[in-house]
Structure formats: structure tokens, C-alpha cells
């Protein structure tokens, strides 16, 4: 027997909406939201290890969102990562002294991010050290601790340190594992770029200077297979070809800035790999 039998139009509408709420909404939340356990410290202190996060599967993403995405270039399976969305398609982005600068403006809230700090002449306090990631350096009375700028004064006082400083790699120190590093781009995790994040329908001039970071995007994700030959004697600004991007890309970073495997190593994230954003941390 139909549940609508004998009902007038108003009653039918009310019954239909009630059924939709009872059946439809749970189904929507079942497929649109998922819970994930965080196994690593790459997003600490924002998301501590072993936290559970609620992810909304959506493509409506913005700068500073904590996003869920598929790890690029997986040989098998599906590994999902969570990082902070720093650079949007078309953004002009660089990292100076460990701080990201987007479109000419400082982006990073240093009081909310972990960096490595070197504390000298310390008297170890186990209760303080057990609360955070740290390592004892080669010098017995020096310790490197991951903490925010806001936490520094409290920790320094608790350890009776005579001095402290944020650990920064020198500009011009090339880290070979860092994305885009080359003889013409001596980049590292604290000094990177500047670059323009690739955007759909944007046309770029390929030069010997930018091919090292454009090649994985153009010949990798976009499968253009351009045959670009860069010679040591080439002028870095020599235009070798032009290319128009087929999709949007994003630049992501972990909040544990000196212990995060992110776009500084894996490069730009294509929009097809982005899955959603974190809406709550438990």
C-alpha cells in the first residue's frame, strides 16, 4: 500500500520531505563526510599525531584550508595526505626565511606553526621535552625543539636557556631533494621560488631557468611530452617554447614546517587529486 494513499497534496509534500530528511540526509553525510586518523606529525601542532579529523568531500576549497588529497605518483593503492593549502592557481609564491609569501604578502601565521628552534646552554626539563618533538645536538648543552614562536618564551624559560634562534638553512644552499632545485635554482625548504602556481588556460614561456619545475607538471601530469633540451651555455631567460596549462594546480605545506613532506618536495598538486577539506579535529 502506498504511504501517500488518501493524502491531499499538502500532506503528500510534507510526507515526502519528511522521508527525504530521514533517509536522504544520512545518506548524504555517509558519502560526503569521512573520518580519518592522523598517523604522523606533519600537520602538528594544528593536528597532533593520533588525532581524528572529519573531512568534507568537496571541491569548494580556499587558501588556508586544510585539504585532503591523493599522494601524487603512487605506484599502487590510494594514500591520502592532509596539508594546508597555501598557493592557489595563478598565485605568485615564494618562501623566504622559512616563511611563505603569497602575492607579495606574508602568509604564514608564525605563532601557529612549528619550526625548529636551537636553544643553547640549557638545563633539560623532562616534563617540557616530553610534550614536543626535540633532538639533542652534537653539543651537549644545545637542543633543537619544534615549537611555535608564541611558545618559545615559555619553553626557553623552563629550560633556563641563555639564547635561542629559529633554525634556517642559508639562502643559496641547494637541497637536491627539494622540488625544482637545480644549478640555476639553489632552493631549499627555507628559501624557495619565486614561481607562479600553474593555472588552467594560462600560457607560460618555458626557459632554461624554469624548466626544472615546469617539466614534472607539463610532461608528467599533463602528459604533453615536450622535447625540451637545455644546454649549460643557454641564457637562463631564453624562451624555448610556450605552453598552455590544461588544469589548475595547488601548493600545499604542513604546519610542522621542518618536518613535513609537502609541495616543497613533491611539487604542485593537480586539482584532480584534491578530495576535500577538514572541517573538524577531534
Residue pairs with C-beta under 8 A, 6 or more apart in sequence:
3 15
4 12
4 15
4 16
7 15
31 57
32 56
32 57
32 58
33 54
33 55
33 56
33 57
33 279
34 54
34 55
34 57
35 52
35 53
35 54
35 55
36 52
36 53
36 55
36 68
36 80
36 82
37 50
37 51
37 52
38 47
38 48
38 49
38 50
38 51
38 52
38 53
38 82
39 49
39 50
40 49
41 48
41 49
41 133
41 256
41 259
42 83
42 254
42 255
42 256
42 259
42 260
42 261
42 262
43 66
43 82
43 83
43 84
43 254
43 255
43 256
43 260
44 114
44 133
44 146
44 255
44 256
45 112
45 113
45 114
45 148
45 255
45 256
46 66
46 84
46 112
46 255
46 281
47 53
47 66
47 82
47 255
47 278
47 281
51 281
51 282
52 281
52 282
53 66
53 82
53 278
53 280
53 281
53 282
54 278
54 279
54 280
54 281
54 282
55 68
55 275
55 276
55 277
55 278
55 279
56 276
56 277
56 278
56 279
57 275
57 276
58 276
58 277
59 271
59 274
61 67
61 85
61 250
61 274
61 277
62 85
62 88
63 85
63 86
63 87
63 88
63 91
63 102
63 107
64 84
64 85
64 86
64 107
65 84
65 85
65 277
65 278
66 82
66 83
66 84
66 85
66 277
66 278
67 82
67 83
67 84
67 85
67 250
67 252
67 274
67 275
67 276
67 277
67 278
68 80
68 81
68 82
68 274
68 275
68 276
68 277
68 278
69 80
69 81
69 82
69 83
69 252
69 269
69 273
69 274
69 275
70 78
70 79
70 80
70 81
70 273
70 275
71 79
71 80
71 81
71 266
72 266
72 267
72 269
72 270
72 273
73 220
73 266
80 275
82 278
83 252
83 253
83 254
83 260
83 262
83 263
84 252
84 253
84 254
84 255
85 250
85 251
85 252
86 93
86 100
86 102
86 107
86 251
86 252
86 253
86 263
87 93
87 100
87 102
87 197
87 250
87 251
87 252
87 263
88 197
88 250
89 197
89 198
89 199
89 200
89 202
89 248
89 249
89 250
89 271
90 196
90 197
90 199
90 202
91 102
91 103
91 196
91 197
91 251
92 102
92 103
92 104
92 194
92 195
92 196
92 197
93 100
93 101
93 102
93 103
93 193
93 194
93 195
93 196
93 197
93 251
94 100
94 101
94 192
94 193
94 194
94 195
95 101
95 189
95 190
95 191
95 192
95 193
95 264
96 191
97 168
97 190
97 191
98 115
98 166
98 168
98 189
98 190
98 257
98 258
99 106
99 107
99 108
99 110
100 106
100 107
100 108
100 253
101 107
101 194
110 148
110 149
111 148
111 149
111 150
112 148
112 150
112 255
113 148
113 255
113 256
113 257
114 133
114 146
114 147
114 148
114 255
114 256
114 257
114 258
114 259
115 146
115 147
115 148
115 149
115 166
115 167
115 257
115 258
116 144
116 145
116 146
116 166
116 167
116 258
117 144
117 145
117 146
117 147
117 152
117 155
117 164
117 165
117 166
117 167
118 137
118 142
118 143
118 144
118 164
118 165
118 166
118 167
119 142
119 143
119 144
119 145
119 155
119 156
119 159
119 161
119 163
119 164
120 139
120 141
120 142
120 161
120 162
120 163
120 164
121 141
121 142
121 160
121 161
121 162
121 163
122 141
122 142
122 143
122 159
122 160
122 161
123 159
123 160
124 143
124 159
125 158
125 159
128 155
128 158
128 159
129 143
129 145
132 145
132 146
132 147
132 155
133 145
133 146
133 256
133 259
134 143
134 144
134 145
134 146
135 143
135 144
136 142
136 143
136 144
137 143
137 144
143 159
144 167
145 155
146 256
146 258
146 259
147 155
149 166
152 164
156 164
167 258
168 190
169 175
169 188
169 189
169 190
169 191
170 191
171 190
171 191
172 186
172 191
173 186
173 188
173 191
174 181
174 186
174 187
174 188
175 181
175 187
175 188
175 189
177 265
178 187
178 188
178 189
178 192
178 264
178 265
179 187
179 213
179 216
179 263
179 264
179 265
179 266
179 267
180 187
180 192
180 195
180 212
180 213
180 267
181 187
181 188
181 212
182 212
184 208
184 209
184 212
184 236
185 209
185 212
185 213
187 193
189 257
189 258
189 264
192 264
195 210
195 213
196 202
196 204
197 249
197 250
197 251
197 268
198 204
198 214
198 217
198 245
198 248
198 249
198 268
199 245
199 248
199 249
200 245
200 246
200 247
200 248
201 244
201 245
202 244
202 245
203 242
203 243
203 244
203 245
204 210
204 214
204 242
204 243
204 244
204 245
205 239
205 241
205 242
206 214
206 218
206 226
206 228
206 239
206 240
206 241
206 242
206 243
207 236
207 237
207 238
207 239
207 240
208 230
208 231
208 234
208 235
208 236
208 237
208 238
208 240
209 236
209 237
211 228
211 230
211 240
213 267
214 243
215 228
216 267
217 245
217 249
217 267
217 268
217 270
218 224
218 226
218 243
218 245
219 225
219 226
221 247
221 249
221 270
222 245
222 246
222 247
224 243
226 241
226 243
228 240
228 241
230 240
247 270
247 271
247 272
248 270
248 271
249 268
249 269
249 270
249 271
250 263
250 268
250 269
250 270
250 271
250 274
251 263
251 268
251 269
252 262
252 263
252 269
253 260
253 262
253 263
253 264
254 260
254 261
254 262
263 269
